[in-house]
């Protein structure tokens, strides 16, 4: 599942998602960085991919950032 789809289905704004991830995992994303992940302009690094995978219970997987 693409990150954009996950945010839409779970009714997250970028800010609410960033806050929820930080609260659960302690990892913080910048709003600009997250926006680039969402539109596909940037691929998360390994650590960020793992955080996204863990936070979304595997729904957003590393392969989802590639075509």
PDB file of N, CA, C, O and CB in Angstrom:
ATOM      1  N   UNK A   1       0.852  -1.171   0.000  1.00  0.00           N
ATOM      2  CA  UNK A   1       0.000   0.000   0.000  1.00  0.00           C
ATOM      3  C   UNK A   1       0.898   1.234   0.000  1.00  0.00           C
ATOM      4  O   UNK A   1       1.868   1.307   0.754  1.00  0.00           O
ATOM      5  CB  UNK A   1      -0.969  -0.002   1.226  1.00  0.00           C
ATOM      6  N   UNK A   2       0.575   2.173  -0.827  1.00  0.00           N
ATOM      7  CA  UNK A   2       1.327   3.426  -0.867  1.00  0.00           C
ATOM      8  C   UNK A   2       1.058   4.229   0.401  1.00  0.00           C
ATOM      9  O   UNK A   2      -0.018   4.135   0.991  1.00  0.00           O
ATOM     10  CB  UNK A   2       0.957   4.253  -2.124  1.00  0.00           C
ATOM     11  N   UNK A   3       2.037   5.013   0.808  1.00  0.00           N
ATOM     12  CA  UNK A   3       1.903   5.826   2.018  1.00  0.00           C
ATOM     13  C   UNK A   3       0.719   6.781   1.905  1.00  0.00           C
ATOM     14  O   UNK A   3      -0.006   6.992   2.877  1.00  0.00           O
ATOM     15  CB  UNK A   3       3.195   6.615   2.280  1.00  0.00           C
ATOM     16  N   UNK A   4       0.524   7.355   0.730  1.00  0.00           N
ATOM     17  CA  UNK A   4      -0.601   8.276   0.517  1.00  0.00           C
ATOM     18  C   UNK A   4      -1.936   7.576   0.785  1.00  0.00           C
ATOM     19  O   UNK A   4      -2.823   8.144   1.421  1.00  0.00           O
ATOM     20  CB  UNK A   4      -0.576   8.836  -0.924  1.00  0.00           C
ATOM     21  N   UNK A   5      -2.071   6.351   0.302  1.00  0.00           N
ATOM     22  CA  UNK A   5      -3.295   5.575   0.531  1.00  0.00           C
ATOM     23  C   UNK A   5      -3.492   5.305   2.025  1.00  0.00           C
ATOM     24  O   UNK A   5      -4.605   5.410   2.539  1.00  0.00           O
ATOM     25  CB  UNK A   5      -3.245   4.241  -0.249  1.00  0.00           C
ATOM     26  N   UNK A   6      -2.414   4.961   2.708  1.00  0.00           N
ATOM     27  CA  UNK A   6      -2.492   4.678   4.133  1.00  0.00           C
ATOM     28  C   UNK A   6      -2.976   5.915   4.902  1.00  0.00           C
ATOM     29  O   UNK A   6      -3.842   5.818   5.772  1.00  0.00           O
ATOM     30  CB  UNK A   6      -1.121   4.217   4.662  1.00  0.00           C
ATOM     31  N   UNK A   7      -2.409   7.063   4.569  1.00  0.00           N
ATOM     32  CA  UNK A   7      -2.808   8.296   5.251  1.00  0.00           C
ATOM     33  C   UNK A   7      -4.278   8.597   5.001  1.00  0.00           C
ATOM     34  O   UNK A   7      -5.000   8.976   5.923  1.00  0.00           O
ATOM     35  CB  UNK A   7      -1.939   9.476   4.786  1.00  0.00           C
ATOM     36  N   UNK A   8      -4.725   8.431   3.765  1.00  0.00           N
ATOM     37  CA  UNK A   8      -6.119   8.701   3.411  1.00  0.00           C
ATOM     38  C   UNK A   8      -7.066   7.739   4.120  1.00  0.00           C
ATOM     39  O   UNK A   8      -8.055   8.166   4.716  1.00  0.00           O
ATOM     40  CB  UNK A   8      -6.311   8.604   1.895  1.00  0.00           C
ATOM     41  N   UNK A   9      -6.769   6.441   4.059  1.00  0.00           N
ATOM     42  CA  UNK A   9      -7.644   5.438   4.668  1.00  0.00           C
ATOM     43  C   UNK A   9      -7.756   5.602   6.184  1.00  0.00           C
ATOM     44  O   UNK A   9      -8.802   5.320   6.768  1.00  0.00           O
ATOM     45  CB  UNK A   9      -7.135   4.046   4.345  1.00  0.00           C
ATOM     46  N   UNK A  10      -6.675   6.059   6.815  1.00  0.00           N
ATOM     47  CA  UNK A  10      -6.662   6.199   8.264  1.00  0.00           C
ATOM     48  C   UNK A  10      -6.902   7.632   8.729  1.00  0.00           C
ATOM     49  O   UNK A  10      -6.750   7.959   9.906  1.00  0.00           O
ATOM     50  CB  UNK A  10      -5.352   5.709   8.805  1.00  0.00           C
ATOM     51  N   UNK A  11      -7.285   8.482   7.762  1.00  0.00           N
ATOM     52  CA  UNK A  11      -7.660   9.875   8.038  1.00  0.00           C
ATOM     53  C   UNK A  11      -6.583  10.645   8.794  1.00  0.00           C
ATOM     54  O   UNK A  11      -6.872  11.374   9.743  1.00  0.00           O
ATOM     55  CB  UNK A  11      -8.945   9.912   8.828  1.00  0.00           C
ATOM     56  N   UNK A  12      -5.333  10.470   8.357  1.00  0.00           N
ATOM     57  CA  UNK A  12      -4.209  11.197   8.923  1.00  0.00           C
ATOM     58  C   UNK A  12      -3.899  12.415   8.060  1.00  0.00           C
ATOM     59  O   UNK A  12      -3.910  12.332   6.832  1.00  0.00           O
ATOM     60  CB  UNK A  12      -2.971  10.284   9.044  1.00  0.00           C
ATOM     61  N   UNK A  13      -3.625  13.533   8.699  1.00  0.00           N
ATOM     62  CA  UNK A  13      -2.971  14.633   8.007  1.00  0.00           C
ATOM     63  C   UNK A  13      -1.478  14.372   8.160  1.00  0.00           C
ATOM     64  O   UNK A  13      -1.078  13.493   8.924  1.00  0.00           O
ATOM     65  CB  UNK A  13      -3.400  16.060   8.587  1.00  0.00           C
ATOM     66  N   UNK A  14      -0.667  15.111   7.454  1.00  0.00           N
ATOM     67  CA  UNK A  14       0.775  14.906   7.597  1.00  0.00           C
ATOM     68  C   UNK A  14       1.207  15.154   9.037  1.00  0.00           C
ATOM     69  O   UNK A  14       1.985  14.383   9.599  1.00  0.00           O
ATOM     70  CB  UNK A  14       1.554  15.829   6.639  1.00  0.00           C
ATOM     71  N   UNK A  15       0.705  16.223   9.627  1.00  0.00           N
ATOM     72  CA  UNK A  15       1.090  16.573  10.997  1.00  0.00           C
ATOM     73  C   UNK A  15       0.602  15.522  11.994  1.00  0.00           C
ATOM     74  O   UNK A  15       1.352  15.124  12.885  1.00  0.00           O
ATOM     75  CB  UNK A  15       0.529  17.953  11.371  1.00  0.00           C
ATOM     76  N   UNK A  16      -0.633  15.075  11.853  1.00  0.00           N
ATOM     77  CA  UNK A  16      -1.146  14.076  12.806  1.00  0.00           C
ATOM     78  C   UNK A  16      -0.391  12.754  12.672  1.00  0.00           C
ATOM     79  O   UNK A  16      -0.170  12.061  13.665  1.00  0.00           O
ATOM     80  CB  UNK A  16      -2.657  13.844  12.584  1.00  0.00           C
ATOM     81  N   UNK A  17       0.004  12.403  11.444  1.00  0.00           N
ATOM     82  CA  UNK A  17       0.780  11.186  11.228  1.00  0.00           C
ATOM     83  C   UNK A  17       2.159  11.313  11.866  1.00  0.00           C
ATOM     84  O   UNK A  17       2.617  10.399  12.552  1.00  0.00           O
ATOM     85  CB  UNK A  17       0.911  10.887   9.726  1.00  0.00           C
ATOM     86  N   UNK A  18       2.820  12.443  11.639  1.00  0.00           N
ATOM     87  CA  UNK A  18       4.138  12.687  12.225  1.00  0.00           C
ATOM     88  C   UNK A  18       4.064  12.589  13.745  1.00  0.00           C
ATOM     89  O   UNK A  18       4.918  11.965  14.374  1.00  0.00           O
ATOM     90  CB  UNK A  18       4.678  14.072  11.800  1.00  0.00           C
ATOM     91  N   UNK A  19       3.042  13.206  14.332  1.00  0.00           N
ATOM     92  CA  UNK A  19       2.885  13.171  15.788  1.00  0.00           C
ATOM     93  C   UNK A  19       2.626  11.753  16.293  1.00  0.00           C
ATOM     94  O   UNK A  19       3.187  11.348  17.312  1.00  0.00           O
ATOM     95  CB  UNK A  19       1.744  14.091  16.217  1.00  0.00           C
ATOM     96  N   UNK A  20       1.782  10.998  15.591  1.00  0.00           N
ATOM     97  CA  UNK A  20       1.468   9.628  16.006  1.00  0.00           C
ATOM     98  C   UNK A  20       2.703   8.730  15.918  1.00  0.00           C
ATOM     99  O   UNK A  20       2.947   7.919  16.812  1.00  0.00           O
ATOM    100  CB  UNK A  20       0.336   9.054  15.139  1.00  0.00           C
ATOM    101  N   UNK A  21       3.474   8.873  14.849  1.00  0.00           N
ATOM    102  CA  UNK A  21       4.692   8.076  14.689  1.00  0.00           C
ATOM    103  C   UNK A  21       5.685   8.410  15.793  1.00  0.00           C
ATOM    104  O   UNK A  21       6.285   7.516  16.389  1.00  0.00           O
ATOM    105  CB  UNK A  21       5.329   8.318  13.302  1.00  0.00           C
ATOM    106  N   UNK A  22       5.856   9.696  16.061  1.00  0.00           N
ATOM    107  CA  UNK A  22       6.804  10.102  17.100  1.00  0.00           C
ATOM    108  C   UNK A  22       6.372   9.596  18.468  1.00  0.00           C
ATOM    109  O   UNK A  22       7.204   9.165  19.266  1.00  0.00           O
ATOM    110  CB  UNK A  22       6.946  11.623  17.128  1.00  0.00           C
ATOM    111  N   UNK A  23       5.088   9.646  18.738  1.00  0.00           N
ATOM    112  CA  UNK A  23       4.579   9.175  20.023  1.00  0.00           C
ATOM    113  C   UNK A  23       4.784   7.673  20.193  1.00  0.00           C
ATOM    114  O   UNK A  23       5.135   7.211  21.279  1.00  0.00           O
ATOM    115  CB  UNK A  23       3.100   9.515  20.160  1.00  0.00           C
ATOM    116  N   UNK A  24       4.563   6.907  19.117  1.00  0.00           N
ATOM    117  CA  UNK A  24       4.655   5.455  19.206  1.00  0.00           C
ATOM    118  C   UNK A  24       6.088   4.940  19.105  1.00  0.00           C
ATOM    119  O   UNK A  24       6.455   3.986  19.791  1.00  0.00           O
ATOM    120  CB  UNK A  24       3.821   4.828  18.127  1.00  0.00           C
ATOM    121  N   UNK A  25       6.902   5.569  18.248  1.00  0.00           N
ATOM    122  CA  UNK A  25       8.232   5.019  17.974  1.00  0.00           C
ATOM    123  C   UNK A  25       9.378   5.885  18.470  1.00  0.00           C
ATOM    124  O   UNK A  25      10.501   5.405  18.618  1.00  0.00           O
ATOM    125  CB  UNK A  25       8.388   4.806  16.510  1.00  0.00           C
ATOM    126  N   UNK A  26       9.104   7.150  18.728  1.00  0.00           N
ATOM    127  CA  UNK A  26      10.164   8.066  19.124  1.00  0.00           C
ATOM    128  C   UNK A  26      10.911   8.658  17.938  1.00  0.00           C
ATOM    129  O   UNK A  26      11.803   9.488  18.117  1.00  0.00           O
ATOM    130  CB  UNK A  26      11.132   7.361  20.023  1.00  0.00           C
ATOM    131  N   UNK A  27      10.552   8.237  16.721  1.00  0.00           N
ATOM    132  CA  UNK A  27      11.203   8.756  15.516  1.00  0.00           C
ATOM    133  C   UNK A  27      10.389   9.923  14.968  1.00  0.00           C
ATOM    134  O   UNK A  27       9.160   9.863  14.913  1.00  0.00           O
ATOM    135  CB  UNK A  27      11.359   7.639  14.439  1.00  0.00           C
ATOM    136  N   UNK A  28      11.080  10.978  14.566  1.00  0.00           N
ATOM    137  CA  UNK A  28      10.403  12.152  14.040  1.00  0.00           C
ATOM    138  C   UNK A  28      10.735  12.361  12.570  1.00  0.00           C
ATOM    139  O   UNK A  28      11.895  12.262  12.171  1.00  0.00           O
ATOM    140  CB  UNK A  28      10.781  13.389  14.846  1.00  0.00           C
ATOM    141  N   UNK A  29       9.727  12.645  11.774  1.00  0.00           N
ATOM    142  CA  UNK A  29       9.888  13.019  10.378  1.00  0.00           C
ATOM    143  C   UNK A  29       9.655  14.511  10.252  1.00  0.00           C
ATOM    144  O   UNK A  29       8.883  15.090  11.016  1.00  0.00           O
ATOM    145  CB  UNK A  29       8.917  12.222   9.462  1.00  0.00           C
ATOM    146  N   UNK A  30      10.316  15.135   9.293  1.00  0.00           N
ATOM    147  CA  UNK A  30       9.978  16.532   8.995  1.00  0.00           C
ATOM    148  C   UNK A  30       8.745  16.504   8.098  1.00  0.00           C
ATOM    149  O   UNK A  30       8.508  15.528   7.387  1.00  0.00           O
ATOM    150  CB  UNK A  30      11.188  17.304   8.302  1.00  0.00           C
ATOM    151  N   UNK A  31       7.971  17.573   8.136  1.00  0.00           N
ATOM    152  CA  UNK A  31       6.774  17.615   7.300  1.00  0.00           C
ATOM    153  C   UNK A  31       7.157  17.607   5.818  1.00  0.00           C
ATOM    154  O   UNK A  31       6.500  16.955   5.007  1.00  0.00           O
ATOM    155  CB  UNK A  31       5.928  18.862   7.630  1.00  0.00           C
ATOM    156  N   UNK A  32       8.215  18.331   5.474  1.00  0.00           N
ATOM    157  CA  UNK A  32       8.669  18.352   4.083  1.00  0.00           C
ATOM    158  C   UNK A  32       9.153  16.999   3.610  1.00  0.00           C
ATOM    159  O   UNK A  32       8.882  16.594   2.479  1.00  0.00           O
ATOM    160  CB  UNK A  32       9.767  19.364   3.914  1.00  0.00           C
ATOM    161  N   UNK A  33       9.876  16.295   4.479  1.00  0.00           N
ATOM    162  CA  UNK A  33      10.351  14.952   4.132  1.00  0.00           C
ATOM    163  C   UNK A  33       9.200  13.994   3.922  1.00  0.00           C
ATOM    164  O   UNK A  33       9.185  13.228   2.958  1.00  0.00           O
ATOM    165  CB  UNK A  33      11.272  14.418   5.214  1.00  0.00           C
ATOM    166  N   UNK A  34       8.232  14.037   4.830  1.00  0.00           N
ATOM    167  CA  UNK A  34       7.072  13.159   4.704  1.00  0.00           C
ATOM    168  C   UNK A  34       6.304  13.472   3.422  1.00  0.00           C
ATOM    169  O   UNK A  34       5.868  12.560   2.719  1.00  0.00           O
ATOM    170  CB  UNK A  34       6.150  13.300   5.929  1.00  0.00           C
ATOM    171  N   UNK A  35       6.140  14.744   3.123  1.00  0.00           N
ATOM    172  CA  UNK A  35       5.425  15.137   1.905  1.00  0.00           C
ATOM    173  C   UNK A  35       6.118  14.573   0.671  1.00  0.00           C
ATOM    174  O   UNK A  35       5.451  14.134  -0.266  1.00  0.00           O
ATOM    175  CB  UNK A  35       5.326  16.671   1.804  1.00  0.00           C
ATOM    176  N   UNK A  36       7.445  14.580   0.659  1.00  0.00           N
ATOM    177  CA  UNK A  36       8.185  14.035  -0.480  1.00  0.00           C
ATOM    178  C   UNK A  36       8.024  12.522  -0.576  1.00  0.00           C
ATOM    179  O   UNK A  36       7.975  11.976  -1.679  1.00  0.00           O
ATOM    180  CB  UNK A  36       9.667  14.395  -0.372  1.00  0.00           C
ATOM    181  N   UNK A  37       7.942  11.839   0.562  1.00  0.00           N
ATOM    182  CA  UNK A  37       7.682  10.395   0.546  1.00  0.00           C
ATOM    183  C   UNK A  37       6.296  10.122  -0.034  1.00  0.00           C
ATOM    184  O   UNK A  37       6.112   9.191  -0.818  1.00  0.00           O
ATOM    185  CB  UNK A  37       7.798   9.796   1.976  1.00  0.00           C
ATOM    186  N   UNK A  38       5.331  10.941   0.358  1.00  0.00           N
ATOM    187  CA  UNK A  38       3.948  10.743  -0.068  1.00  0.00           C
ATOM    188  C   UNK A  38       3.799  10.928  -1.580  1.00  0.00           C
ATOM    189  O   UNK A  38       3.112  10.143  -2.233  1.00  0.00           O
ATOM    190  CB  UNK A  38       3.021  11.712   0.674  1.00  0.00           C
ATOM    191  N   UNK A  39       4.433  11.953  -2.135  1.00  0.00           N
ATOM    192  CA  UNK A  39       4.281  12.202  -3.574  1.00  0.00           C
ATOM    193  C   UNK A  39       5.278  11.416  -4.423  1.00  0.00           C
ATOM    194  O   UNK A  39       5.208  11.444  -5.652  1.00  0.00           O
ATOM    195  CB  UNK A  39       4.437  13.679  -3.856  1.00  0.00           C
ATOM    196  N   UNK A  40       6.197  10.721  -3.774  1.00  0.00           N
ATOM    197  CA  UNK A  40       7.151   9.894  -4.502  1.00  0.00           C
ATOM    198  C   UNK A  40       8.386  10.631  -4.990  1.00  0.00           C
ATOM    199  O   UNK A  40       9.119  10.119  -5.837  1.00  0.00           O
ATOM    200  CB  UNK A  40       6.478   9.278  -5.657  1.00  0.00           C
ATOM    201  N   UNK A  41       8.625  11.827  -4.466  1.00  0.00           N
ATOM    202  CA  UNK A  41       9.795  12.594  -4.872  1.00  0.00           C
ATOM    203  C   UNK A  41      11.062  12.135  -4.150  1.00  0.00           C
ATOM    204  O   UNK A  41      12.175  12.443  -4.576  1.00  0.00           O
ATOM    205  CB  UNK A  41       9.560  14.071  -4.614  1.00  0.00           C
ATOM    206  N   UNK A  42      10.886  11.410  -3.074  1.00  0.00           N
ATOM    207  CA  UNK A  42      12.030  10.907  -2.303  1.00  0.00           C
ATOM    208  C   UNK A  42      11.679   9.526  -1.760  1.00  0.00           C
ATOM    209  O   UNK A  42      10.529   9.245  -1.424  1.00  0.00           O
ATOM    210  CB  UNK A  42      12.407  11.888  -1.136  1.00  0.00           C
ATOM    211  N   UNK A  43      12.695   8.673  -1.681  1.00  0.00           N
ATOM    212  CA  UNK A  43      12.520   7.341  -1.104  1.00  0.00           C
ATOM    213  C   UNK A  43      13.144   7.370   0.289  1.00  0.00           C
ATOM    214  O   UNK A  43      14.279   7.819   0.452  1.00  0.00           O
ATOM    215  CB  UNK A  43      13.173   6.217  -2.011  1.00  0.00           C
ATOM    216  N   UNK A  44      12.408   6.895   1.291  1.00  0.00           N
ATOM    217  CA  UNK A  44      12.954   6.902   2.659  1.00  0.00           C
ATOM    218  C   UNK A  44      14.211   6.047   2.782  1.00  0.00           C
ATOM    219  O   UNK A  44      14.378   5.049   2.081  1.00  0.00           O
ATOM    220  CB  UNK A  44      11.903   6.406   3.646  1.00  0.00           C
ATOM    221  N   UNK A  45      15.084   6.462   3.687  1.00  0.00           N
ATOM    222  CA  UNK A  45      16.259   5.645   4.003  1.00  0.00           C
ATOM    223  C   UNK A  45      15.806   4.389   4.732  1.00  0.00           C
ATOM    224  O   UNK A  45      14.647   4.264   5.129  1.00  0.00           O
ATOM    225  CB  UNK A  45      17.289   6.443   4.864  1.00  0.00           C
ATOM    226  N   UNK A  46      16.734   3.475   4.898  1.00  0.00           N
ATOM    227  CA  UNK A  46      16.416   2.183   5.518  1.00  0.00           C
ATOM    228  C   UNK A  46      15.749   2.352   6.882  1.00  0.00           C
ATOM    229  O   UNK A  46      14.751   1.691   7.168  1.00  0.00           O
ATOM    230  CB  UNK A  46      17.683   1.346   5.665  1.00  0.00           C
ATOM    231  N   UNK A  47      16.292   3.229   7.724  1.00  0.00           N
ATOM    232  CA  UNK A  47      15.731   3.418   9.065  1.00  0.00           C
ATOM    233  C   UNK A  47      14.302   3.956   8.992  1.00  0.00           C
ATOM    234  O   UNK A  47      13.423   3.480   9.710  1.00  0.00           O
ATOM    235  CB  UNK A  47      16.614   4.376   9.884  1.00  0.00           C
ATOM    236  N   UNK A  48      14.068   4.946   8.125  1.00  0.00           N
ATOM    237  CA  UNK A  48      12.729   5.512   7.993  1.00  0.00           C
ATOM    238  C   UNK A  48      11.747   4.486   7.433  1.00  0.00           C
ATOM    239  O   UNK A  48      10.587   4.432   7.841  1.00  0.00           O
ATOM    240  CB  UNK A  48      12.764   6.750   7.097  1.00  0.00           C
ATOM    241  N   UNK A  49      12.228   3.674   6.493  1.00  0.00           N
ATOM    242  CA  UNK A  49      11.357   2.623   5.945  1.00  0.00           C
ATOM    243  C   UNK A  49      10.935   1.648   7.039  1.00  0.00           C
ATOM    244  O   UNK A  49       9.779   1.229   7.099  1.00  0.00           O
ATOM    245  CB  UNK A  49      12.071   1.862   4.805  1.00  0.00           C
ATOM    246  N   UNK A  50      11.880   1.292   7.899  1.00  0.00           N
ATOM    247  CA  UNK A  50      11.569   0.364   8.986  1.00  0.00           C
ATOM    248  C   UNK A  50      10.557   0.981   9.945  1.00  0.00           C
ATOM    249  O   UNK A  50       9.643   0.296  10.405  1.00  0.00           O
ATOM    250  CB  UNK A  50      12.849  -0.030   9.744  1.00  0.00           C
ATOM    251  N   UNK A  51      10.711   2.259  10.249  1.00  0.00           N
ATOM    252  CA  UNK A  51       9.765   2.954  11.136  1.00  0.00           C
ATOM    253  C   UNK A  51       8.372   2.958  10.508  1.00  0.00           C
ATOM    254  O   UNK A  51       7.387   2.660  11.184  1.00  0.00           O
ATOM    255  CB  UNK A  51      10.238   4.412  11.418  1.00  0.00           C
ATOM    256  N   UNK A  52       8.284   3.292   9.225  1.00  0.00           N
ATOM    257  CA  UNK A  52       6.986   3.315   8.538  1.00  0.00           C
ATOM    258  C   UNK A  52       6.366   1.925   8.496  1.00  0.00           C
ATOM    259  O   UNK A  52       5.166   1.774   8.727  1.00  0.00           O
ATOM    260  CB  UNK A  52       7.142   3.863   7.110  1.00  0.00           C
ATOM    261  N   UNK A  53       7.168   0.917   8.205  1.00  0.00           N
ATOM    262  CA  UNK A  53       6.688  -0.466   8.153  1.00  0.00           C
ATOM    263  C   UNK A  53       6.148  -0.898   9.518  1.00  0.00           C
ATOM    264  O   UNK A  53       5.057  -1.462   9.611  1.00  0.00           O
ATOM    265  CB  UNK A  53       7.820  -1.417   7.701  1.00  0.00           C
ATOM    266  N   UNK A  54       6.916  -0.629  10.568  1.00  0.00           N
ATOM    267  CA  UNK A  54       6.495  -1.014  11.915  1.00  0.00           C
ATOM    268  C   UNK A  54       5.253  -0.254  12.357  1.00  0.00           C
ATOM    269  O   UNK A  54       4.326  -0.844  12.912  1.00  0.00           O
ATOM    270  CB  UNK A  54       7.625  -0.778  12.907  1.00  0.00           C
ATOM    271  N   UNK A  55       5.229   1.049  12.116  1.00  0.00           N
ATOM    272  CA  UNK A  55       4.090   1.865  12.556  1.00  0.00           C
ATOM    273  C   UNK A  55       2.805   1.449  11.858  1.00  0.00           C
ATOM    274  O   UNK A  55       1.740   1.429  12.476  1.00  0.00           O
ATOM    275  CB  UNK A  55       4.362   3.346  12.296  1.00  0.00           C
ATOM    276  N   UNK A  56       2.898   1.117  10.574  1.00  0.00           N
ATOM    277  CA  UNK A  56       1.695   0.767   9.805  1.00  0.00           C
ATOM    278  C   UNK A  56       1.381  -0.731   9.874  1.00  0.00           C
ATOM    279  O   UNK A  56       0.540  -1.224   9.122  1.00  0.00           O
ATOM    280  CB  UNK A  56       1.865   1.189   8.346  1.00  0.00           C
ATOM    281  N   UNK A  57       2.044  -1.441  10.758  1.00  0.00           N
ATOM    282  CA  UNK A  57       1.844  -2.893  10.902  1.00  0.00           C
ATOM    283  C   UNK A  57       2.047  -3.631   9.582  1.00  0.00           C
ATOM    284  O   UNK A  57       1.324  -4.575   9.265  1.00  0.00           O
ATOM    285  CB  UNK A  57       0.441  -3.183  11.440  1.00  0.00           C
ATOM    286  N   UNK A  58       3.040  -3.185   8.823  1.00  0.00           N
ATOM    287  CA  UNK A  58       3.393  -3.857   7.582  1.00  0.00           C
ATOM    288  C   UNK A  58       2.567  -3.465   6.373  1.00  0.00           C
ATOM    289  O   UNK A  58       2.779  -3.999   5.284  1.00  0.00           O
ATOM    290  CB  UNK A  58       3.284  -5.297   7.774  1.00  0.00           C
ATOM    291  N   UNK A  59       1.637  -2.549   6.540  1.00  0.00           N
ATOM    292  CA  UNK A  59       0.796  -2.157   5.400  1.00  0.00           C
ATOM    293  C   UNK A  59       1.555  -1.313   4.388  1.00  0.00           C
ATOM    294  O   UNK A  59       1.294  -1.401   3.188  1.00  0.00           O
ATOM    295  CB  UNK A  59      -0.421  -1.389   5.888  1.00  0.00           C
ATOM    296  N   UNK A  60       2.485  -0.504   4.857  1.00  0.00           N
ATOM    297  CA  UNK A  60       3.356   0.271   3.963  1.00  0.00           C
ATOM    298  C   UNK A  60       4.735  -0.381   4.027  1.00  0.00           C
ATOM    299  O   UNK A  60       5.462  -0.234   5.009  1.00  0.00           O
ATOM    300  CB  UNK A  60       3.415   1.813   4.375  1.00  0.00           C
ATOM    301  N   UNK A  61       5.073  -1.094   2.975  1.00  0.00           N
ATOM    302  CA  UNK A  61       6.318  -1.854   2.917  1.00  0.00           C
ATOM    303  C   UNK A  61       7.363  -1.116   2.070  1.00  0.00           C
ATOM    304  O   UNK A  61       7.005  -0.258   1.262  1.00  0.00           O
ATOM    305  CB  UNK A  61       6.061  -3.264   2.345  1.00  0.00           C
ATOM    306  N   UNK A  62       8.639  -1.439   2.246  1.00  0.00           N
ATOM    307  CA  UNK A  62       9.677  -0.792   1.443  1.00  0.00           C
ATOM    308  C   UNK A  62       9.424  -0.871  -0.066  1.00  0.00           C
ATOM    309  O   UNK A  62       9.666   0.102  -0.780  1.00  0.00           O
ATOM    310  CB  UNK A  62      11.010  -1.412   1.756  1.00  0.00           C
ATOM    311  N   UNK A  63       8.952  -1.987  -0.548  1.00  0.00           N
ATOM    312  CA  UNK A  63       8.692  -2.120  -1.989  1.00  0.00           C
ATOM    313  C   UNK A  63       7.625  -1.158  -2.492  1.00  0.00           C
ATOM    314  O   UNK A  63       7.566  -0.881  -3.690  1.00  0.00           O
ATOM    315  CB  UNK A  63       8.276  -3.536  -2.308  1.00  0.00           C
ATOM    316  N   UNK A  64       6.794  -0.653  -1.618  1.00  0.00           N
ATOM    317  CA  UNK A  64       5.750   0.278  -2.010  1.00  0.00           C
ATOM    318  C   UNK A  64       6.296   1.634  -2.455  1.00  0.00           C
ATOM    319  O   UNK A  64       5.575   2.424  -3.065  1.00  0.00           O
ATOM    320  CB  UNK A  64       4.794   0.470  -0.870  1.00  0.00           C
ATOM    321  N   UNK A  65       7.567   1.906  -2.154  1.00  0.00           N
ATOM    322  CA  UNK A  65       8.177   3.167  -2.548  1.00  0.00           C
ATOM    323  C   UNK A  65       8.847   3.084  -3.925  1.00  0.00           C
ATOM    324  O   UNK A  65       9.362   4.078  -4.438  1.00  0.00           O
ATOM    325  CB  UNK A  65       9.193   3.592  -1.505  1.00  0.00           C
ATOM    326  N   UNK A  66       8.832   1.897  -4.507  1.00  0.00           N
ATOM    327  CA  UNK A  66       9.418   1.696  -5.821  1.00  0.00           C
ATOM    328  C   UNK A  66       8.305   1.361  -6.790  1.00  0.00           C
ATOM    329  O   UNK A  66       7.259   0.854  -6.385  1.00  0.00           O
ATOM    330  CB  UNK A  66      10.496   0.580  -5.798  1.00  0.00           C
ATOM    331  N   UNK A  67       8.520   1.637  -8.071  1.00  0.00           N
ATOM    332  CA  UNK A  67       7.488   1.375  -9.086  1.00  0.00           C
ATOM    333  C   UNK A  67       7.249  -0.055  -9.310  1.00  0.00           C
ATOM    334  O   UNK A  67       6.410  -0.419 -10.134  1.00  0.00           O
ATOM    335  CB  UNK A  67       7.843   1.993 -10.364  1.00  0.00           C
TER     336      UNK A  67
END
